[in-house]
Amino acid sequence: MLTIAMAKGRILKEALELFSRAGIPVSDSLNEDSRKLVITMPEAGFSLFLAKPMDVPTYVEYGVADLGIVGKDVLLEQERDVYELLDLRISPCRMAVAGKPDWRPGLYPRVATKYPRIAEKYFKEKGQQVEVILLNGSVELAPIIGLADRIVDIVSTGQTLRENGLVELEPICTVTSRMIANRASYRLKSEPISALMNALSKVIGECVRR
């Protein structure tokens, strides 16, 4: 039995839909309104446990989960010691720099973000010196109240930016959900992991060719 860590919400819903299309019997195994954190799916050959997105790579790195499904943004930010096995091509969005429409470079630029490592690396590679401010809540508030002149955050439809008078200034990278594996599990449970990967890869390949 494999253990898979992932977050509730969009990633969970789309991952289960992908599993179902791959012939893995999980579609009726989970109630969206359930408060259970561990769901055993013997018919599928694995159990799920639900965690915060930022915690998924931690569970995988330390081996309490064999596999995890998590956004590329989290992997880039944390740089955990895990194998990145497969781009599932679900929950697509992008990492971007955003700010007010009239933004202009200032003398002391500050950038607010939930992703300080990504932001620091991005601006360093562009040769720009900025002060990165870590926020855990709604980073869109920072330019509105003057804490920072720009933000780095995930953008999907852009609606949240528009509702707060902000615009996307620069794209950083595309983000999709990835399957990751614990290094020891990948060796010791190679057969069931490979079977799962092959089933998912086939479905993903079919979707790409359409």
ChimeraX attribute file (.defattr): number of C-alpha atoms within 10 A of each C-alpha:
attribute: neighborCount
match mode: 1-to-1
recipient: residues
	/A:1	13
	/A:2	19
	/A:3	21
	/A:4	24
	/A:5	29
	/A:6	26
	/A:7	22
	/A:8	15
	/A:9	10
	/A:10	10
	/A:11	20
	/A:12	21
	/A:13	16
	/A:14	16
	/A:15	19
	/A:16	18
	/A:17	15
	/A:18	21
	/A:19	18
	/A:20	17
	/A:21	17
	/A:22	18
	/A:23	13
	/A:24	17
	/A:25	16
	/A:26	19
	/A:27	15
	/A:28	9
	/A:29	14
	/A:30	16
	/A:31	10
	/A:32	11
	/A:33	6
	/A:34	8
	/A:35	8
	/A:36	11
	/A:37	11
	/A:38	14
	/A:39	17
	/A:40	16
	/A:41	18
	/A:42	13
	/A:43	11
	/A:44	17
	/A:45	15
	/A:46	16
	/A:47	17
	/A:48	21
	/A:49	19
	/A:50	19
	/A:51	15
	/A:52	12
	/A:53	19
	/A:54	17
	/A:55	16
	/A:56	25
	/A:57	28
	/A:58	19
	/A:59	20
	/A:60	26
	/A:61	21
	/A:62	15
	/A:63	17
	/A:64	14
	/A:65	24
	/A:66	25
	/A:67	30
	/A:68	29
	/A:69	25
	/A:70	27
	/A:71	26
	/A:72	22
	/A:73	23
	/A:74	20
	/A:75	19
	/A:76	13
	/A:77	16
	/A:78	16
	/A:79	10
	/A:80	14
	/A:81	15
	/A:82	21
	/A:83	16
	/A:84	17
	/A:85	16
	/A:86	16
	/A:87	19
	/A:88	23
	/A:89	17
	/A:90	20
	/A:91	18
	/A:92	15
	/A:93	19
	/A:94	17
	/A:95	22
	/A:96	19
	/A:97	21
	/A:98	25
	/A:99	25
	/A:100	19
	/A:101	11
	/A:102	7
	/A:103	14
	/A:104	11
	/A:105	8
	/A:106	8
	/A:107	7
	/A:108	10
	/A:109	15
	/A:110	19
	/A:111	25
	/A:112	28
	/A:113	25
	/A:114	20
	/A:115	23
	/A:116	18
	/A:117	15
	/A:118	20
	/A:119	26
	/A:120	17
	/A:121	12
	/A:122	16
	/A:123	15
	/A:124	12
	/A:125	10
	/A:126	9
	/A:127	9
	/A:128	11
	/A:129	13
	/A:130	15
	/A:131	16
	/A:132	22
	/A:133	18
	/A:134	14
	/A:135	15
	/A:136	9
	/A:137	9
	/A:138	12
	/A:139	21
	/A:140	23
	/A:141	16
	/A:142	20
	/A:143	22
	/A:144	16
	/A:145	9
	/A:146	10
	/A:147	14
	/A:148	22
	/A:149	21
	/A:150	29
	/A:151	29
	/A:152	27
	/A:153	23
	/A:154	22
	/A:155	20
	/A:156	15
	/A:157	10
	/A:158	13
	/A:159	12
	/A:160	14
	/A:161	17
	/A:162	12
	/A:163	10
	/A:164	14
	/A:165	14
	/A:166	23
	/A:167	20
	/A:168	20
	/A:169	16
	/A:170	12
	/A:171	14
	/A:172	16
	/A:173	14
	/A:174	14
	/A:175	22
	/A:176	18
	/A:177	24
	/A:178	22
	/A:179	20
	/A:180	26
	/A:181	26
	/A:182	23
	/A:183	18
	/A:184	15
	/A:185	18
	/A:186	19
	/A:187	11
	/A:188	11
	/A:189	13
	/A:190	12
	/A:191	11
	/A:192	15
	/A:193	18
	/A:194	13
	/A:195	11
	/A:196	17
	/A:197	16
	/A:198	13
	/A:199	16
	/A:200	22
	/A:201	16
	/A:202	12
	/A:203	17
	/A:204	19
	/A:205	11
	/A:206	9
	/A:207	10
	/A:208	8
	/A:209	6
	/A:210	5
